[in-house]
C-alpha cells in the first residue's frame, strides 16, 4: 500500500479504517470449515472478501475513535459471508 496515496499535504489518512473489514475476515475464518468444497485459492478468497465487504455497512474510524453507532451485528455479517462463499463456490472466477 502506497502511503502517499493517503496523504493530503502533511495530513496522513492511512490509519482511517473500516472496522467491519476485520469482522468479515474473522467471519471468513470462522465459517471456512463449513465449506469443504471450497478450493482455497487466493482469487476465490479475494472474491469472497470483496463480495462480503461491499455488502456490509462500512464503519470508518481513526485511532482513538469512540464508536457511537453499533456496527452490523455478527449474525448479519455471517449471513453475508456465507452467501459470498456459496456464490464463489458455485461460480468461481477461474476454470
N, C-alpha and C positions, 0 to 999 in steps of 0.2 A: 504494500500500500504506500503510495507516494504521499508523504505528509504535506508536501507543498500544495496538493490539491485541496487541502483542508484549511488553508490559511487565507485570511483577508488582512492585508497589511501585516501588522505584528500580532494579530489575533489568531490563535490556533484552535480550530474546532474539532480536532481529531478525537477528543475524549467525549464528544456528544454521541451517545449510542442508543439504539433501540433495545431496551431491556427484554423485549419479547423474542428477540433473535436467540438469546441464550436459552430461553424457555423452550423454544422449538427444538434446539439441538438436544437439550436434556430429554425431551419427549421422544425424539427420534431414537436415542439410545435406549430408552425405556421400552418402546414398543417393537424394536427391531427383532427380538427373539420370536415374536408372534408371526413373522413373515419368513418362513424357511425357504420359500421360493424366490426371495429377493436375491439378486445376483451380486450385491455388494460392490458394484463397480463405482468408480468415482463420479462418472457422469450421472448415474441414477441417484446417488446420494445428493449431488448438487441440484438435480431436478426436484427431488422431494423437498429439500431445504427451500429452494426458490418458490415452489408452489405454496408451501406452508407459510413462509414469512409474508408472502404477498396477500394472504387471506387473514392473517392475524392483525388485529388493530395495532398500529405502531405506537410505542410509548418511548419517546426520546427523552433522555435525561443526561445531565452532566454530573461530574463528580460533586458530591455533596447535596444533590437534589433531594428534596423531601417529596415523596410520592403522595399527592393529594387525591388522585383518581385511582381506583382499583383497575389493574390491567385485566386482560382476558383471563378468565379462570382456567384452571388446569384441564377441566373436562372439555371445554371448548377447544383448547389447543390440542388435546389428544384427538378429538374428532377430526380436526383439520389435518393433523399429521397422518392419521390412519387413512384418511381419504386420499392424501397425496401418495402414500405407499401403494395403495390399491391401484391408483391411476397409473403410476410408473411401472408397476409390475405387469399390468395389463397391456400397456403400450410404452415400452422402453424407447428411449430416444437413440437407439442403436440397433443393428441387426441381431 
